[in-house]
Amino acid sequence: QTTGKMSRFVSLPSKDENEWVFIEEQCSKPWDSAEDFMKSIVFFTSKDFEDSSAINQILLYGDLPFEDSSLLVRRIFPTIQKYALMMPNLFASGELNVMCSGGEDQGDNGKEVVMTKAQACCLLAHMMLCTISRPEWMSRECDHDFRCWMYSELPSAIAYFKCLLLYFKAVSEGVFDMDSKIVYSRHAVRPNQVPQWNSSEKELAKLSVRLYGDIGENMDEVEVDAANRNVGFGKTGSQEEILLGMSPEACIIVYLLPTLLNNETAKIQGVSKIGIHKGYGMTLELVCRNKEDEMRESQKRTLLAMDASEYDSHSSKLVSLKDQLRGEKVERELLKAYCGYSSCKDRKISTTGFWGCGTFAGNPFLKFLIMWMAASESQIEELIICANGNEEYSQVIEDFINRSIKEGWKVKDLMNRIQVYGDNIKNLEDFSPLHLFCFNFDLFKDFVVFLIPLSFSPEGNLYLMLI
């Protein structure tokens, strides 16, 4: 991860007078139809829309998230034009401040960007028109404006674009106080602030498992974004993309936050939840717009972005697990989770139990132990693990919680068990389907079940099945 020097600002299109003339001209034209609006986007992107693209499906073929199609011309397009044209007034400097990193030896220096909802709406209008340049730290594979939704035919992209239209509809109806504040912040932990996991006598934090229901089910819960190192939105249906896609104001963070380092996380406070969804990945769809009072109330939310390590390139689950159990890999995940949780002291935190376990191929039970240890050192009120309806996972976790409480385990005890198990499998090279280990039954029977599927013989020998 690079810590090279980069600009502390992102230039907005209003900074360049010559560029702004063209944008102002396009945004001042009457958009009397969906075709007029789409022509302006094509003007800025120099790319026509395919017949199957989300914007065609929604604007031209009638798949709108509201019944009255005239709202596009009467309310939504004028709102986009209004806020797009306000850029020179809302951003007098023509720039956005960037929350640059101080490096992995630096701590939390209070890096944050505060803006009004009006400023956020202005930026979202330009992200829809595709008029803001890609930040210098972002690769071509990262999405910095909403063409990734509008030009895609994926069901998830369609859901996000519909939600964006509902956001501008809500703005046009005066749902929000446009002077209220949104805060984007970057947090870091210094080396001398990292807990001594091996010797920690901290009691294990209060923890509960939510079998059904989503993160952020209650307004007082911090919602954990299982993020990428480059925090942002996208066109597929990952947990992070859904979280940001249903809360468009959160998407602005792509212009404010360069790549996170191992000792860094990010928070977003004050964004409204616009869309209610169901499904995940290719099954994702927008159900409806959030209720007006709940959209206003949701401005009290806190989103916590923390990225897990990637293990999706290994040749087998055994090789992946051995890598994940390496001391420096475990400590990296502990550092990341601790950084995030400790920025939310005295709060309830709700997180997916599968942080970094989807595309990144992390082990969910190892991640659970890491999250619990980090939470225990972070002085949070409670960690809520969402099991996404996985009854087997939920039961195993709850059984382990009960055993840990009964035995009076502390943070150091969980760390010790991770290390012992890692030591016992690190030299294993036989990738055959079934492996026999003659480990001590009492030491391992209540722990290794969290790492990979297994069974026990009556004699106490451990049979480890690699699937």
ROKOLTOR-84335 format. One record per residue (C-alpha): residue in one letter; z, y, x. Coordinates in steps of 0.02 Angstrom, whole numbers. Layout:
! ROKOLTOR-84335
r=a	Z=Z	Y=Y	X=X
...
This chain:
! ROKOLTOR-84335
r=q	Z=0	Y=0	X=0
r=t	Z=-55	Y=162	X=77
r=t	Z=55	Y=314	X=99
r=g	Z=-85	Y=421	X=172
r=k	Z=-92	Y=606	X=135
r=m	Z=-176	Y=653	X=-26
r=s	Z=-191	Y=809	X=-130
r=r	Z=-38	Y=858	X=-230
r=f	Z=-150	Y=918	X=-371
r=v	Z=-288	Y=853	X=-485
r=s	Z=-420	Y=984	X=-523
r=l	Z=-462	Y=1009	X=-706
r=p	Z=-637	Y=1056	X=-766
r=s	Z=-579	Y=1231	X=-813
r=k	Z=-546	Y=1271	X=-630
r=d	Z=-731	Y=1276	X=-588
r=e	Z=-809	Y=1420	X=-685
r=n	Z=-984	Y=1349	X=-673
r=e	Z=-928	Y=1178	X=-736
r=w	Z=-826	Y=1255	X=-875
r=v	Z=-976	Y=1350	X=-943
r=f	Z=-1065	Y=1186	X=-984
r=i	Z=-909	Y=1108	X=-1060
r=e	Z=-870	Y=1262	X=-1163
r=e	Z=-1048	Y=1264	X=-1228
r=q	Z=-1042	Y=1083	X=-1283
r=c	Z=-871	Y=1100	X=-1363
r=s	Z=-921	Y=1258	X=-1456
r=k	Z=-1067	Y=1176	X=-1543
r=p	Z=-1036	Y=1121	X=-1722
r=w	Z=-1001	Y=935	X=-1734
r=d	Z=-1060	Y=911	X=-1911
r=s	Z=-1079	Y=724	X=-1895
r=a	Z=-1024	Y=576	X=-1791
r=e	Z=-1193	Y=583	X=-1706
r=d	Z=-1162	Y=763	X=-1649
r=f	Z=-994	Y=716	X=-1575
r=m	Z=-1067	Y=564	X=-1487
r=k	Z=-1210	Y=667	X=-1413
r=s	Z=-1082	Y=776	X=-1325
r=i	Z=-1000	Y=622	X=-1247
r=v	Z=-1170	Y=556	X=-1192
r=f	Z=-1206	Y=728	X=-1117
r=f	Z=-1050	Y=717	X=-1009
r=t	Z=-1065	Y=532	X=-961
r=s	Z=-1256	Y=523	X=-947
r=k	Z=-1247	Y=353	X=-1031
r=d	Z=-1304	Y=301	X=-1205
r=f	Z=-1195	Y=193	X=-1317
r=e	Z=-1243	Y=11	X=-1348
r=d	Z=-1260	Y=-39	X=-1530
r=s	Z=-1106	Y=-151	X=-1517
r=s	Z=-994	Y=-21	X=-1432
r=a	Z=-828	Y=23	X=-1509
r=i	Z=-878	Y=202	X=-1546
r=n	Z=-1033	Y=145	X=-1642
r=q	Z=-935	Y=13	X=-1737
r=i	Z=-804	Y=140	X=-1789
r=l	Z=-896	Y=305	X=-1811
r=l	Z=-1069	Y=249	X=-1867
r=y	Z=-1040	Y=82	X=-1953
r=g	Z=-887	Y=133	X=-2052
r=d	Z=-746	Y=34	X=-1969
r=l	Z=-632	Y=185	X=-1977
r=p	Z=-441	Y=171	X=-1979
r=f	Z=-435	Y=280	X=-2136
r=e	Z=-530	Y=279	X=-2300
r=d	Z=-596	Y=457	X=-2307
r=s	Z=-737	Y=467	X=-2181
r=s	Z=-754	Y=655	X=-2209
r=l	Z=-591	Y=676	X=-2110
r=l	Z=-694	Y=656	X=-1952
r=v	Z=-791	Y=817	X=-1981
r=r	Z=-657	Y=910	X=-2077
r=r	Z=-506	Y=877	X=-1965
r=i	Z=-525	Y=762	X=-1817
r=f	Z=-678	Y=835	X=-1730
r=p	Z=-618	Y=1016	X=-1752
r=t	Z=-448	Y=966	X=-1679
r=i	Z=-530	Y=888	X=-1527
r=q	Z=-637	Y=1044	X=-1504
r=k	Z=-491	Y=1162	X=-1527
r=y	Z=-379	Y=1081	X=-1398
r=a	Z=-520	Y=1049	X=-1274
r=l	Z=-565	Y=1234	X=-1276
r=m	Z=-382	Y=1284	X=-1249
r=m	Z=-381	Y=1212	X=-1072
r=p	Z=-396	Y=1379	X=-978
r=n	Z=-247	Y=1447	X=-1076
r=l	Z=-140	Y=1291	X=-1072
r=f	Z=-172	Y=1258	X=-886
r=a	Z=-187	Y=1429	X=-806
r=s	Z=-197	Y=1359	X=-630
r=g	Z=-335	Y=1237	X=-676
r=e	Z=-234	Y=1097	X=-595
r=l	Z=-113	Y=957	X=-633
r=n	Z=33	Y=924	X=-518
r=v	Z=34	Y=749	X=-442
r=m	Z=194	Y=649	X=-417
r=c	Z=156	Y=599	X=-237
r=s	Z=258	Y=466	X=-148
r=g	Z=369	Y=507	X=-2
r=g	Z=345	Y=333	X=73
r=e	Z=449	Y=174	X=68
r=d	Z=589	Y=252	X=171
r=q	Z=611	Y=394	X=49
r=g	Z=720	Y=404	X=-106
r=d	Z=708	Y=483	X=-275
r=n	Z=673	Y=666	X=-247
r=g	Z=662	Y=711	X=-430
r=k	Z=473	Y=701	X=-440
r=e	Z=422	Y=739	X=-618
r=v	Z=290	Y=827	X=-720
r=v	Z=340	Y=911	X=-883
r=m	Z=211	Y=966	X=-1011
r=t	Z=206	Y=1013	X=-1194
r=k	Z=126	Y=904	X=-1326
r=a	Z=-8	Y=1038	X=-1342
r=q	Z=-52	Y=1016	X=-1158
r=a	Z=-53	Y=827	X=-1180
r=c	Z=-170	Y=844	X=-1330
r=c	Z=-287	Y=953	X=-1228
r=l	Z=-296	Y=822	X=-1090
r=l	Z=-324	Y=681	X=-1216
r=a	Z=-468	Y=779	X=-1292
r=h	Z=-549	Y=793	X=-1121
r=m	Z=-515	Y=609	X=-1084
r=m	Z=-610	Y=571	X=-1244
r=l	Z=-753	Y=684	X=-1191
r=c	Z=-747	Y=611	X=-1015
r=t	Z=-742	Y=779	X=-927
r=i	Z=-598	Y=754	X=-803
r=s	Z=-643	Y=683	X=-632
r=r	Z=-569	Y=521	X=-567
r=p	Z=-412	Y=552	X=-461
r=e	Z=-440	Y=516	X=-277
r=w	Z=-317	Y=369	X=-269
r=m	Z=-403	Y=274	X=-409
r=s	Z=-535	Y=142	X=-372
r=r	Z=-688	Y=114	X=-479
r=e	Z=-601	Y=-35	X=-558
r=c	Z=-468	Y=80	X=-634
r=d	Z=-493	Y=174	X=-795
r=h	Z=-461	Y=362	X=-797
r=d	Z=-539	Y=413	X=-962
r=f	Z=-579	Y=336	X=-1129
r=r	Z=-758	Y=281	X=-1097
r=c	Z=-681	Y=110	X=-1059
r=w	Z=-636	Y=101	X=-1244
r=m	Z=-785	Y=190	X=-1321
r=y	Z=-918	Y=92	X=-1227
r=s	Z=-833	Y=-78	X=-1245
r=e	Z=-857	Y=-205	X=-1384
r=l	Z=-690	Y=-293	X=-1357
r=p	Z=-575	Y=-302	X=-1510
r=s	Z=-434	Y=-227	X=-1406
r=a	Z=-541	Y=-76	X=-1357
r=i	Z=-585	Y=-50	X=-1539
r=a	Z=-398	Y=-52	X=-1583
r=y	Z=-357	Y=78	X=-1449
r=f	Z=-499	Y=195	X=-1501
r=k	Z=-446	Y=184	X=-1682
r=c	Z=-269	Y=228	X=-1629
r=l	Z=-336	Y=378	X=-1534
r=l	Z=-424	Y=441	X=-1690
r=l	Z=-261	Y=420	X=-1787
r=y	Z=-172	Y=523	X=-1655
r=f	Z=-292	Y=670	X=-1676
r=k	Z=-277	Y=651	X=-1865
r=a	Z=-87	Y=666	X=-1850
r=v	Z=-105	Y=821	X=-1740
r=s	Z=-223	Y=899	X=-1868
r=e	Z=-93	Y=868	X=-2004
r=g	Z=45	Y=957	X=-1908
r=v	Z=150	Y=800	X=-1886
r=f	Z=215	Y=853	X=-1714
r=d	Z=300	Y=1004	X=-1640
r=m	Z=166	Y=1041	X=-1511
r=d	Z=289	Y=1140	X=-1405
r=s	Z=404	Y=990	X=-1380
r=k	Z=408	Y=916	X=-1206
r=i	Z=344	Y=756	X=-1125
r=v	Z=416	Y=707	X=-956
r=y	Z=327	Y=594	X=-831
r=s	Z=434	Y=548	X=-680
r=r	Z=427	Y=444	X=-522
r=h	Z=584	Y=359	X=-455
r=a	Z=623	Y=278	X=-289
r=v	Z=765	Y=188	X=-199
r=r	Z=812	Y=225	X=-19
r=p	Z=843	Y=79	X=100
r=n	Z=1030	Y=121	X=109
r=q	Z=1042	Y=110	X=-82
r=v	Z=982	Y=-70	X=-95
r=p	Z=1120	Y=-192	X=-149
r=q	Z=1175	Y=-333	X=-35
r=w	Z=1120	Y=-472	X=-150
r=n	Z=1190	Y=-616	X=-46
r=s	Z=1368	Y=-550	X=-50
r=s	Z=1373	Y=-452	X=-212
r=e	Z=1530	Y=-481	X=-314
r=k	Z=1458	Y=-388	X=-465
r=e	Z=1487	Y=-470	X=-633
r=l	Z=1327	Y=-523	X=-721
r=a	Z=1267	Y=-392	X=-844
r=k	Z=1271	Y=-412	X=-1032
r=l	Z=1112	Y=-502	X=-1079
r=s	Z=1036	Y=-560	X=-1243
r=v	Z=877	Y=-653	X=-1290
r=r	Z=766	Y=-590	X=-1431
r=l	Z=662	Y=-739	X=-1486
r=y	Z=554	Y=-640	X=-1607
r=g	Z=519	Y=-455	X=-1611
r=d	Z=450	Y=-336	X=-1482
r=i	Z=520	Y=-227	X=-1346
r=g	Z=580	Y=-59	X=-1408
r=e	Z=624	Y=-131	X=-1577
r=n	Z=768	Y=-9	X=-1585
r=m	Z=746	Y=174	X=-1535
r=d	Z=891	Y=171	X=-1412
r=e	Z=807	Y=39	X=-1304
r=v	Z=711	Y=81	X=-1146
r=e	Z=542	Y=-8	X=-1158
r=v	Z=485	Y=-94	X=-998
r=d	Z=300	Y=-81	X=-959
r=a	Z=248	Y=-235	X=-858
r=a	Z=135	Y=-123	X=-758
r=n	Z=4	Y=-129	X=-623
r=r	Z=34	Y=-37	X=-459
r=n	Z=-86	Y=91	X=-531
r=v	Z=1	Y=122	X=-696
r=g	Z=-122	Y=149	X=-836
r=f	Z=-220	Y=92	X=-987
r=g	Z=-370	Y=-22	X=-1002
r=k	Z=-485	Y=-108	X=-1125
r=t	Z=-406	Y=-281	X=-1134
r=g	Z=-248	Y=-334	X=-1225
r=s	Z=-116	Y=-345	X=-1089
r=q	Z=63	Y=-292	X=-1123
r=e	Z=42	Y=-131	X=-1025
r=e	Z=-125	Y=-88	X=-1105
r=i	Z=-53	Y=-115	X=-1280
r=l	Z=101	Y=-11	X=-1243
r=l	Z=-2	Y=137	X=-1181
r=g	Z=-146	Y=112	X=-1302
r=m	Z=-31	Y=127	X=-1453
r=s	Z=46	Y=284	X=-1377
r=p	Z=-103	Y=388	X=-1315
r=e	Z=4	Y=525	X=-1237
r=a	Z=69	Y=396	X=-1112
r=c	Z=-109	Y=369	X=-1048
r=i	Z=-106	Y=539	X=-961
r=i	Z=1	Y=463	X=-823
r=v	Z=-159	Y=402	X=-737
r=y	Z=-188	Y=581	X=-677
r=l	Z=-9	Y=610	X=-621
r=l	Z=48	Y=452	X=-532
r=p	Z=-33	Y=382	X=-374
r=t	Z=-9	Y=198	X=-330
r=l	Z=172	Y=143	X=-339
r=l	Z=256	Y=80	X=-180
r=n	Z=375	Y=-68	X=-175
r=n	Z=528	Y=43	X=-194
r=e	Z=458	Y=147	X=-338
r=t	Z=445	Y=143	X=-527
r=a	Z=397	Y=272	X=-658
r=k	Z=463	Y=334	X=-825
r=i	Z=383	Y=420	X=-974
r=q	Z=490	Y=510	X=-1102
r=g	Z=439	Y=602	X=-1260
r=v	Z=277	Y=513	X=-1309
r=s	Z=248	Y=465	X=-1490
r=k	Z=206	Y=290	X=-1547
r=i	Z=52	Y=309	X=-1656
r=g	Z=-13	Y=135	X=-1691
r=i	Z=62	Y=-25	X=-1760
r=h	Z=-27	Y=-178	X=-1692
r=k	Z=-26	Y=-366	X=-1704
r=g	Z=-92	Y=-498	X=-1586
r=y	Z=-117	Y=-499	X=-1399
r=g	Z=-269	Y=-508	X=-1285
r=m	Z=-428	Y=-550	X=-1381
r=t	Z=-330	Y=-563	X=-1546
r=l	Z=-262	Y=-385	X=-1536
r=e	Z=-295	Y=-273	X=-1686
r=l	Z=-229	Y=-111	X=-1756
r=v	Z=-132	Y=-139	X=-1917
r=c	Z=-97	Y=40	X=-1970
r=r	Z=-35	Y=210	X=-1915
r=n	Z=151	Y=228	X=-1890
r=k	Z=247	Y=320	X=-2026
r=e	Z=260	Y=509	X=-2000
r=d	Z=449	Y=512	X=-1981
r=e	Z=442	Y=365	X=-1861
r=m	Z=307	Y=450	X=-1757
r=r	Z=421	Y=600	X=-1739
r=e	Z=575	Y=494	X=-1706
r=s	Z=481	Y=392	X=-1576
r=q	Z=472	Y=547	X=-1466
r=k	Z=647	Y=499	X=-1410
r=r	Z=578	Y=342	X=-1326
r=t	Z=584	Y=302	X=-1141
r=l	Z=450	Y=193	X=-1061
r=l	Z=489	Y=116	X=-892
r=a	Z=341	Y=60	X=-786
r=m	Z=376	Y=-70	X=-652
r=d	Z=245	Y=-179	X=-569
r=a	Z=271	Y=-360	X=-518
r=s	Z=191	Y=-448	X=-370
r=e	Z=28	Y=-542	X=-394
r=y	Z=20	Y=-731	X=-367
r=d	Z=-142	Y=-773	X=-457
r=s	Z=-241	Y=-817	X=-300
r=h	Z=-145	Y=-975	X=-250
r=s	Z=-225	Y=-1147	X=-253
r=s	Z=-85	Y=-1230	X=-354
r=k	Z=78	Y=-1193	X=-444
r=l	Z=175	Y=-1274	X=-303
r=v	Z=97	Y=-1160	X=-172
r=s	Z=126	Y=-1011	X=-285
r=l	Z=308	Y=-1057	X=-316
r=k	Z=342	Y=-1082	X=-130
r=d	Z=272	Y=-909	X=-98
r=q	Z=372	Y=-829	X=-239
r=l	Z=533	Y=-906	X=-170
r=r	Z=510	Y=-833	X=4
r=g	Z=653	Y=-716	X=45
r=e	Z=549	Y=-559	X=65
r=k	Z=455	Y=-594	X=-98
r=v	Z=615	Y=-617	X=-197
r=e	Z=689	Y=-459	X=-120
r=r	Z=532	Y=-361	X=-162
r=e	Z=548	Y=-405	X=-346
r=l	Z=734	Y=-369	X=-343
r=l	Z=702	Y=-199	X=-265
r=k	Z=571	Y=-155	X=-396
r=a	Z=678	Y=-208	X=-543
r=y	Z=833	Y=-124	X=-471
r=c	Z=738	Y=38	X=-445
r=g	Z=680	Y=38	X=-625
r=y	Z=842	Y=-15	X=-708
r=s	Z=952	Y=101	X=-603
r=s	Z=850	Y=250	X=-665
r=c	Z=911	Y=205	X=-841
r=k	Z=1099	Y=192	X=-815
r=d	Z=1206	Y=163	X=-970
r=r	Z=1052	Y=121	X=-1073
r=k	Z=994	Y=-36	X=-1162
r=i	Z=835	Y=-103	X=-1083
r=s	Z=715	Y=-217	X=-1175
r=t	Z=586	Y=-311	X=-1073
r=t	Z=466	Y=-454	X=-1092
r=g	Z=537	Y=-613	X=-1019
r=f	Z=367	Y=-639	X=-939
r=w	Z=363	Y=-489	X=-823
r=g	Z=219	Y=-522	X=-703
r=c	Z=192	Y=-698	X=-774
r=g	Z=27	Y=-675	X=-864
r=t	Z=-122	Y=-621	X=-759
r=f	Z=-10	Y=-607	X=-606
r=a	Z=46	Y=-791	X=-624
r=g	Z=231	Y=-763	X=-587
r=n	Z=361	Y=-896	X=-631
r=p	Z=451	Y=-839	X=-790
r=f	Z=618	Y=-922	X=-751
r=l	Z=627	Y=-854	X=-575
r=k	Z=582	Y=-682	X=-644
r=f	Z=722	Y=-699	X=-771
r=l	Z=850	Y=-728	X=-632
r=i	Z=782	Y=-580	X=-534
r=m	Z=790	Y=-464	X=-684
r=w	Z=967	Y=-518	X=-726
r=m	Z=1027	Y=-490	X=-548
r=a	Z=945	Y=-318	X=-540
r=a	Z=1017	Y=-269	X=-708
r=s	Z=1190	Y=-323	X=-652
r=e	Z=1184	Y=-202	X=-505
r=s	Z=1110	Y=-58	X=-605
r=q	Z=1252	Y=-9	X=-723
r=i	Z=1146	Y=-27	X=-879
r=e	Z=1226	Y=-63	X=-1047
r=e	Z=1126	Y=-219	X=-1089
r=l	Z=967	Y=-312	X=-1040
r=i	Z=869	Y=-382	X=-1187
r=i	Z=744	Y=-519	X=-1145
r=c	Z=602	Y=-536	X=-1271
r=a	Z=540	Y=-716	X=-1279
r=n	Z=383	Y=-681	X=-1380
r=g	Z=422	Y=-823	X=-1500
r=n	Z=436	Y=-954	X=-1361
r=e	Z=578	Y=-1061	X=-1427
r=e	Z=588	Y=-1176	X=-1276
r=y	Z=599	Y=-1031	X=-1154
r=s	Z=728	Y=-944	X=-1263
r=q	Z=839	Y=-1099	X=-1276
r=v	Z=835	Y=-1134	X=-1090
r=i	Z=880	Y=-953	X=-1051
r=e	Z=1023	Y=-951	X=-1175
r=d	Z=1092	Y=-1115	X=-1108
r=f	Z=1089	Y=-1045	X=-933
r=i	Z=1176	Y=-884	X=-989
r=n	Z=1314	Y=-985	X=-1070
r=r	Z=1336	Y=-1093	X=-914
r=s	Z=1341	Y=-940	X=-802
r=i	Z=1475	Y=-858	X=-909
r=k	Z=1577	Y=-1019	X=-916
r=e	Z=1570	Y=-1040	X=-726
r=g	Z=1606	Y=-856	X=-693
r=w	Z=1452	Y=-834	X=-585
r=k	Z=1416	Y=-669	X=-501
r=v	Z=1258	Y=-592	X=-429
r=k	Z=1283	Y=-681	X=-263
r=d	Z=1289	Y=-849	X=-350
r=l	Z=1117	Y=-826	X=-428
r=m	Z=1047	Y=-768	X=-261
r=n	Z=1122	Y=-919	X=-175
r=r	Z=1040	Y=-1039	X=-296
r=i	Z=870	Y=-957	X=-273
r=q	Z=886	Y=-971	X=-84
r=v	Z=944	Y=-1152	X=-84
r=y	Z=803	Y=-1206	X=-197
r=g	Z=676	Y=-1111	X=-93
r=d	Z=739	Y=-1194	X=66
r=n	Z=721	Y=-1366	X=-12
r=i	Z=539	Y=-1349	X=-63
r=k	Z=466	Y=-1238	X=74
r=n	Z=411	Y=-1385	X=184
r=l	Z=339	Y=-1488	X=42
r=e	Z=153	Y=-1519	X=71
r=d	Z=115	Y=-1667	X=-41
r=f	Z=24	Y=-1600	X=-195
r=s	Z=22	Y=-1766	X=-289
r=p	Z=70	Y=-1754	X=-474
r=l	Z=244	Y=-1829	X=-458
r=h	Z=375	Y=-1795	X=-323
r=l	Z=547	Y=-1871	X=-304
r=f	Z=690	Y=-1768	X=-232
r=c	Z=862	Y=-1840	X=-203
r=f	Z=954	Y=-1675	X=-221
r=n	Z=1136	Y=-1664	X=-271
r=f	Z=1137	Y=-1679	X=-460
r=d	Z=1279	Y=-1558	X=-497
r=l	Z=1205	Y=-1422	X=-387
r=f	Z=1032	Y=-1424	X=-461
r=k	Z=1034	Y=-1493	X=-638
r=d	Z=1073	Y=-1326	X=-720
r=f	Z=965	Y=-1220	X=-608
r=v	Z=800	Y=-1295	X=-558
r=v	Z=748	Y=-1320	X=-738
r=f	Z=709	Y=-1134	X=-733
r=l	Z=581	Y=-1150	X=-598
r=i	Z=463	Y=-1290	X=-646
r=p	Z=463	Y=-1428	X=-778
r=l	Z=570	Y=-1577	X=-726
r=s	Z=673	Y=-1724	X=-785
r=f	Z=824	Y=-1819	X=-719
r=s	Z=858	Y=-2002	X=-689
r=p	Z=1024	Y=-2081	X=-744
r=e	Z=1074	Y=-2090	X=-560
r=g	Z=1061	Y=-1902	X=-540
r=n	Z=899	Y=-1900	X=-441
r=l	Z=783	Y=-1755	X=-480
r=y	Z=604	Y=-1791	X=-534
r=l	Z=495	Y=-1637	X=-515
r=m	Z=332	Y=-1632	X=-611
r=l	Z=197	Y=-1512	X=-556
r=i	Z=82	Y=-1468	X=-700
